[in-house]
């Protein structure tokens, strides 16, 4: 739902993912992280849908676009509402949102994220670092960090 | 370790993706550098806020009608498969549907599939740590883990004491307690000894997981449930105030439930004090 914004699109994505998981469950290794395996399938399904719909690969651009824009990283506010955080999260590029969610919400390891997104671990680490920095800047842009950090 | 190196490792450190020796070096630096300490606390706060905001959002929950429709669709798909694989297929359906019921893929929480993964990892930790002493990373003390990873569970387990030292089959004792890593998951780990068998007691991160245990109805606080054996080990669990506590051993199911029952009050009391 977060990734697709639209509930119908999200449900279609989940349905396709679960059906693929059911058909290929014999390839799942018992004892490994089932959630990480399902996330990997979901990312493949999502990537295929996007390629079919938009005919472009969005994953390389976010790094290039923001490479030089995160010079100063503001402090994280001490008080933050859920709405403020979600709004700031939606304000950063999707590639970084995905990495932050997989790391901070799903608590996947760097290797599990790398496998799920089919990217190198180094890319996971750099995107997570940039994503968190962009998130902190987005909080400032929303007028949150400056006021709260000064205790105003 | 200098500030520059600590800042470069900060994201990996708060995500618990550094080796324990590196984490110790970072903590040693943080003890003497207030600037890096503030930065690390800010990153932890950011991570916790992201998680809290995401998991607390009702807009991201799956619709019940969608879950019901998926249930019917997956069962229909499974029944079209070969008869010899029906049990595995039903397990797949149960795991994936419970995942959706528990919050959906990437939507909210871990659900049963996540809990099952944790139980399997806990069993692996029991096998390689408590039984074989063959972990690739050296365990650290709970006190050290509490400082490094800022997780109150570590400090709570340090305070757990036995409510009874004798059970029906003889004496029970705490052999050791530490923080260890198995396949990328860190566990606060209590190792008990009873009837000449080691028993591992580990604490999982989220009490909501207990609501969807496979093969068990959700118990009230304080009651012990037996889970399906994993890799030949018996597994039992009980719900603490904020966490699920899992016990693993080669004891019989009845013996393990007796041990779990004897530990429940003291562990729950310690976790409640967090």
Interface residues (C-beta under 8 A of the other chain):
Chain A: X1 X2 X3 X7 X11 X14 X15 X17 X18 X19 X21 X22 X23 X25 X26 X28 X30 X31 X32 X33 X34 X35 X36 X38 X39 X42 X75 X76 X78 X80 X81 X82 X83 X85 X86 X89 X100 X101 X102 X103 X104 X105 X106 X107 X109 X110 X111 X112 X125 X128 X129 X132 X135 X136
Chain B: X11 X12 X15 X17 X38 X42 X43 X45 X46 X47 X49 X50 X51 X52 X53 X54 X55 X56 X57 X59 X60 X61 X62 X63 X66 X70 X73 X74 X77 X78 X85 X88 X89 X92 X93 X95 X96 X99 X100 X104 X105 X106 X107 X110 X111 X113 X114 X116 X117 X120 X121 X123 X124 X184 X205 X230 X231
